[in-house]
Amino acid sequence: MSLRVWLPAATGPLVLVAHGSRDPRAARANAALAAAVRRARPGTPVRLSFLDHAGPRPADVLLELEASGAARATLVPLLLTSAYHGRVDIPAALMDARAAGLRMPVALADVLGPVAGVPDPLLLAALHRRLLAATAAAGVWSPDAAPLDGVVLAAAGTRDAAARDTVETVARSLSVELGGVPCQVAYASAAAPTGDEAVAALRARGARHIAVSSYFLAPGLLHEAVVTAARSAGATILAEPLGGAPELARLVVARTATAREPVCDLAHAA
């Protein structure tokens, strides 16, 4: 058994940690979120890093910050679930930095998705606003238009059942946020249902005017896969990924308030 000891939160510069993608649009969307965080927390240095594909890596950014005089920092995962990347890759990135000589305190914040099974209202507000913008652009809310009666919450997908449960929780909460409009999860990979299956499930419940809400921070291959599948089955309203939504930037700042520094792992026999 491993016992992790935590200290109160570090402060200092914020290091945002995104998944990374070969798609240059993803880097631009993450950069837009970093810029929104700078506007939400003026005076605080905000650096962007990536776990894969694009650089720089979190460990490199932390070492550069320390070399430039930073006394502490906080890592904030730009992730919507606490699946493998959140549970393993980001702590490993901090360990890599320690192995390379990092000495300053570094706190780890929670992911942007639900914590303890509860979606933050700022996350729901960002999803809602993106969906309203898409429906307004399509004229759905005009007096002579048919009302929206179904929403597909499009997500990347994971084999982690607990992480999928949090996506389902967001779908239920978004349904409430939308006044009871049915909301069905769809995944791009690793889990069912697919985008077209989610649309079919909503149609079986009587929905005819279906939108896609993007539970993605940035566009990319997975986003395109699930959205294309939903559109092929008849979804007509397509919300943009969350990107630099101001609500999401405020959520990043809020996550720093509960960030904690892991100071050691004590191994014990089971």
C-alpha positions as CSV (number, residue, x, y, z in Angstrom):
1,M,0.0,0.0,0.0
2,S,1.2,3.5,-0.8
3,L,0.5,6.4,1.5
4,R,0.8,9.8,-0.1
5,V,1.5,12.8,2.1
6,W,0.2,16.3,1.0
7,L,1.3,19.8,1.9
8,P,-0.8,23.0,1.4
9,A,-0.9,24.4,-2.1
10,A,2.0,25.9,-3.8
11,T,1.4,29.1,-5.6
12,G,3.6,31.0,-8.1
13,P,3.5,30.4,-11.9
14,L,0.8,28.2,-13.3
15,V,1.9,25.4,-15.6
16,L,-1.1,24.2,-17.7
17,V,-0.7,20.6,-18.9
18,A,-2.5,19.6,-22.0
19,H,-2.6,16.2,-23.6
20,G,-1.1,17.3,-26.9
21,S,-2.0,16.4,-30.5
22,R,-0.5,16.3,-34.0
23,D,-3.4,18.6,-35.1
24,P,-2.1,22.2,-35.0
25,R,-5.7,23.3,-34.2
26,A,-5.4,21.6,-30.8
27,A,-2.3,23.7,-29.9
28,R,-4.1,26.9,-31.0
29,A,-7.1,26.0,-28.8
30,N,-4.9,25.3,-25.8
31,A,-3.0,28.5,-26.4
32,A,-6.3,30.3,-26.4
33,L,-7.2,28.8,-23.0
34,A,-3.8,29.8,-21.6
35,A,-4.4,33.4,-22.8
36,A,-7.8,33.4,-21.2
37,V,-6.3,32.2,-17.9
38,R,-3.8,35.1,-18.1
39,R,-6.7,37.5,-18.4
40,A,-8.5,35.8,-15.5
41,R,-5.4,35.9,-13.3
42,P,-3.4,39.0,-14.3
43,G,0.1,39.2,-12.9
44,T,0.5,35.4,-12.6
45,P,2.9,33.8,-15.1
46,V,1.0,31.1,-17.1
47,R,2.9,28.5,-19.1
48,L,1.5,25.9,-21.4
49,S,3.0,22.3,-21.7
50,F,2.1,19.1,-23.3
51,L,2.2,15.4,-22.4
52,D,2.6,14.2,-25.9
53,H,3.3,15.3,-29.5
54,A,3.9,19.0,-29.2
55,G,6.3,20.6,-26.7
56,P,7.4,21.7,-24.3
57,R,7.0,18.9,-21.7
58,P,5.9,19.8,-18.2
59,A,9.2,18.8,-16.6
60,D,11.1,21.2,-19.0
61,V,8.8,24.1,-18.2
62,L,9.2,23.5,-14.4
63,L,13.0,23.4,-14.7
64,E,13.0,26.6,-16.8
65,L,10.8,28.4,-14.2
66,E,13.1,27.4,-11.4
67,A,16.2,28.4,-13.3
68,S,14.6,31.8,-13.9
69,G,14.0,32.4,-10.2
70,A,10.5,30.9,-9.5
71,A,10.2,29.8,-5.9
72,R,7.2,27.5,-6.5
73,A,4.7,26.5,-9.1
74,T,1.3,24.8,-9.6
75,L,0.5,22.2,-12.3
76,V,-3.1,22.3,-13.6
77,P,-4.2,19.4,-15.9
78,L,-6.2,20.6,-18.9
79,L,-8.1,17.3,-18.8
80,L,-11.8,16.5,-18.5
81,T,-11.5,13.2,-16.7
82,S,-9.2,11.6,-14.2
83,A,-8.3,8.7,-16.4
84,Y,-4.7,7.5,-17.1
85,H,-3.3,10.8,-18.1
86,G,-4.5,12.5,-15.0
87,R,-3.8,9.7,-12.6
88,V,-0.4,8.6,-13.9
89,D,1.1,10.8,-16.6
90,I,1.0,14.1,-14.9
91,P,2.4,12.8,-11.5
92,A,5.1,11.0,-13.6
93,A,5.9,14.3,-15.3
94,L,6.6,15.9,-11.9
95,M,8.7,12.9,-10.9
96,D,10.7,13.4,-14.2
97,A,11.4,16.9,-13.2
98,R,12.5,15.9,-9.7
99,A,14.8,13.3,-11.2
100,A,16.3,16.0,-13.4
101,G,17.1,18.1,-10.3
102,L,13.9,20.2,-9.6
103,R,13.8,21.4,-6.0
104,M,11.1,24.0,-5.8
105,P,7.6,23.1,-4.3
106,V,5.1,22.1,-7.0
107,A,1.4,21.6,-6.3
108,L,-0.9,19.4,-8.4
109,A,-4.5,20.7,-9.1
110,D,-7.5,18.6,-9.9
111,V,-8.6,18.0,-13.5
112,L,-11.3,20.3,-15.0
113,G,-13.9,17.5,-15.1
114,P,-16.0,16.4,-12.1
115,V,-14.2,16.1,-8.7
116,A,-15.8,13.7,-6.2
117,G,-18.5,13.1,-8.7
118,V,-19.6,16.7,-9.0
119,P,-19.2,18.8,-12.2
120,D,-18.2,22.4,-11.5
121,P,-20.9,24.9,-12.5
122,L,-18.3,26.8,-14.6
123,L,-17.7,23.7,-16.7
124,L,-21.5,23.3,-17.3
125,A,-21.8,27.0,-18.1
126,A,-19.0,26.7,-20.7
127,L,-20.8,23.7,-22.4
128,H,-24.1,25.5,-22.2
129,R,-22.7,28.7,-23.8
130,R,-21.0,26.8,-26.6
131,L,-24.2,25.0,-27.3
132,L,-26.3,28.2,-27.3
133,A,-23.8,29.8,-29.7
134,A,-24.2,26.9,-32.1
135,T,-27.9,26.8,-31.9
136,A,-28.2,30.6,-32.4
137,A,-25.9,30.4,-35.5
138,A,-28.2,27.7,-36.9
139,G,-31.3,29.7,-36.2
140,V,-32.8,27.1,-33.9
141,W,-34.1,29.6,-31.3
142,S,-36.0,31.6,-33.9
143,P,-39.7,31.8,-33.4
144,D,-40.5,29.6,-36.4
145,A,-37.8,27.0,-35.7
146,A,-38.4,23.6,-34.1
147,P,-37.0,23.4,-30.5
148,L,-33.9,21.4,-29.7
149,D,-35.1,18.1,-28.2
150,G,-31.9,16.0,-27.9
151,V,-28.2,16.6,-27.2
152,V,-25.2,14.3,-27.8
153,L,-22.3,14.9,-25.3
154,A,-19.4,14.0,-27.5
155,A,-16.3,12.8,-25.6
156,A,-13.0,11.2,-26.4
157,G,-13.6,7.9,-24.7
158,T,-11.6,5.8,-22.2
159,R,-11.5,2.3,-20.9
160,D,-11.5,3.6,-17.3
161,A,-15.1,3.0,-16.1
162,A,-14.8,5.5,-13.3
163,A,-13.8,8.2,-15.7
164,R,-16.7,7.3,-18.0
165,D,-19.0,7.7,-15.0
166,T,-17.9,11.3,-14.6
167,V,-18.8,11.9,-18.3
168,E,-22.2,10.4,-17.7
169,T,-22.5,12.7,-14.7
170,V,-21.7,15.7,-16.9
171,A,-24.4,14.6,-19.4
172,R,-27.0,14.4,-16.7
173,S,-26.1,17.8,-15.3
174,L,-26.1,19.4,-18.7
175,S,-29.6,18.0,-19.3
176,V,-30.7,19.8,-16.1
177,E,-28.8,22.9,-17.2
178,L,-30.8,22.8,-20.5
179,G,-34.1,22.5,-18.8
180,G,-34.5,18.8,-19.2
181,V,-33.5,18.3,-22.8
182,P,-32.3,14.6,-23.0
183,C,-28.5,14.3,-23.2
184,Q,-26.8,11.2,-24.4
185,V,-23.0,10.5,-24.1
186,A,-21.1,9.4,-27.2
187,Y,-17.4,8.4,-27.5
188,A,-14.9,8.6,-30.2
189,S,-13.0,5.5,-29.1
190,A,-12.5,2.9,-26.4
191,A,-16.2,2.7,-25.3
192,A,-19.7,2.7,-26.6
193,P,-21.9,4.3,-27.7
194,T,-20.5,5.9,-30.9
195,G,-21.9,9.2,-32.2
196,D,-24.3,7.6,-34.5
197,E,-25.5,5.2,-31.8
198,A,-26.1,8.1,-29.5
199,V,-28.2,9.9,-32.1
200,A,-30.2,6.7,-32.7
201,A,-30.8,6.3,-29.0
202,L,-32.2,9.9,-28.8
203,R,-34.3,9.3,-31.9
204,A,-35.8,6.2,-30.2
205,R,-36.9,8.5,-27.3
206,G,-38.6,10.8,-29.8
207,A,-35.9,13.4,-30.4
208,R,-35.9,14.9,-33.9
209,H,-33.8,18.1,-33.6
210,I,-30.4,17.0,-32.1
211,A,-27.3,18.9,-31.3
212,V,-23.8,17.8,-30.4
213,S,-22.1,19.3,-27.4
214,S,-18.3,18.9,-27.5
215,Y,-16.8,17.6,-24.3
216,F,-13.4,18.4,-25.8
217,L,-11.0,21.2,-25.0
218,A,-9.7,21.2,-28.6
219,P,-10.4,19.9,-32.1
220,G,-8.5,16.9,-33.4
221,L,-9.0,13.4,-34.9
222,L,-11.0,12.1,-32.0
223,H,-13.3,15.1,-31.9
224,E,-13.8,14.8,-35.7
225,A,-14.6,11.1,-35.5
226,V,-17.4,11.3,-32.9
227,V,-18.9,14.5,-34.4
228,T,-18.8,13.1,-37.9
229,A,-20.6,9.9,-36.7
230,A,-23.3,12.0,-35.0
231,R,-23.8,14.2,-38.0
232,S,-24.0,11.2,-40.3
233,A,-26.9,10.0,-38.2
234,G,-28.8,13.3,-38.4
235,A,-27.4,15.6,-35.7
236,T,-27.6,19.1,-37.2
237,I,-26.2,21.5,-34.5
238,L,-22.5,21.1,-33.8
239,A,-21.0,23.1,-30.8
240,E,-17.4,24.0,-30.9
241,P,-14.8,22.5,-28.4
242,L,-14.4,24.4,-25.1
243,G,-11.1,26.0,-26.1
244,G,-10.6,29.4,-24.6
245,A,-14.1,29.7,-23.0
246,P,-13.8,32.3,-20.2
247,E,-15.7,30.0,-17.8
248,L,-13.1,27.4,-18.3
249,A,-10.3,29.9,-17.6
250,R,-12.0,30.8,-14.4
251,L,-12.3,27.1,-13.5
252,V,-8.5,26.7,-14.1
253,V,-8.0,29.5,-11.6
254,A,-10.4,28.0,-9.1
255,R,-8.6,24.6,-9.3
256,T,-5.4,26.2,-8.1
257,A,-7.1,27.0,-4.8
258,T,-7.3,23.4,-3.9
259,A,-4.0,22.2,-5.4
260,R,-1.7,20.3,-3.1
261,E,1.9,19.3,-3.1
262,P,2.7,15.6,-2.9
263,V,5.8,15.5,-0.8
264,C,6.5,11.8,-0.5
265,D,5.2,8.3,-1.1
266,L,5.7,5.9,1.8
267,A,5.6,2.3,0.7
268,H,4.2,-0.2,3.2
269,A,3.7,-3.9,2.9
270,A,0.1,-4.8,2.1
